[in-house]
């Protein structure tokens, strides 16, 4: 075929095809100019449609960003967004009558023995101060108590530290979910790392007992006409004062060996106040202040002095009880024991006047504390003593103790003496 024939064939081909106009825009990289503008082959239409539906527009792909998902805010009663109150570290001043409770500390997962903290945590959840899961795991709210009071022991000045939501009218709302014999009397902000047990310098307890406990053993065990004389009170205070200082109190708790460092405890003061009469019965208060106390320590300290004054034990048993040998020390009833106050002298010196925190002295709450004692603690001790005669019953057991022998020798034949591994109650500040 010659050149004229080829030109004629090309012209016929151009006339048969539709006119071609190049599309504007960038050419595809790596292709020659004509190849970049070549029309799509036949059959590419459906694929092109699919690309357009997938975000392709005019041959160029545009990405569609998904809309961010935002949480719908909770609304208040008036339709405004409701903000959660801030969580802050605080301390609560707690007062309670311990009758009917198995101590202060909560036993999570055990509903058999009710404790003060069971009612307290329930009230915190119901009032909205803490989430419900914090009530199930108290570590989530950094909960700590100053003292683990034992079964039947009351408190007028217990202090607990925890993180709470600072809701409006917080004390009134918490107390509305508590029984009348448990009350939150005060709240103060503290430093973020505050721990009420570790920051506590000392604890003050008082033990309220009928004065016939100091009557000589020759008198009736429950002579309500007995009145404590000035001479007997002076002797009682002389014996109590001998507890002051650092001593080895391994005989005043359970399952504590004399060589354990934790058996050493420091007593700052101990004395008996002037007696007072209530409902035709005379009572007295023994007060003790110490850095910390072991389980049953105060009740045994009172019990041994009562045994000496009544004439059941010689005075030298005090010094022997601080030695390495085991001594049979009687334990007074728990009814009259009350945690009166906890002390934070070092914390107050460092943070009490820094302009951000208040000193933990509870001066403004003293009237409320006194009113709670008069309304709930003293009447409970007096009425329970009258009806249950716990002190009189305990006094009748003193002749059984052998204060000249060790605790093992005084045990009845065949009685099992607990080993240090059995039933240990630990080192907590509990009495």
Secondary structure, DSSP 8 states (H G I E B T S, - for coil): --HHHHHHHHHHHHHHS-------S---TTS-HHHHT----TT-HHHHHHHHHTTEETTEE-------------B-TTSSB-----EEEEEEEEEE--TTSS-SS--TT--SS--HHHHHHHHHHHTTSS-HHHHHSGGGGT-EES----TT-EEEEEEEEEEEE--TTHHHHHHTTS-TTEEEEEEEE--TT--HHHH--EEEEEEEEEGGGGS-TTS-TT-TT----HHHHHHHHHHHHTT-EEEE-GGGSSS--TT-GGGEEEEEEEEE---EEETTEEEEEEEEEES---TTHHHHHHHHHHHHHHTSS-TTHHHHHTSSS--------STTEEEEEEE-HHHHHHHTTSSSS--TT-STTHHHHHHHIIIIIHHHHHHHHHHH-HHHHHHTTGGG--TTS-HHHHS-TT-----TTSS---SSS--
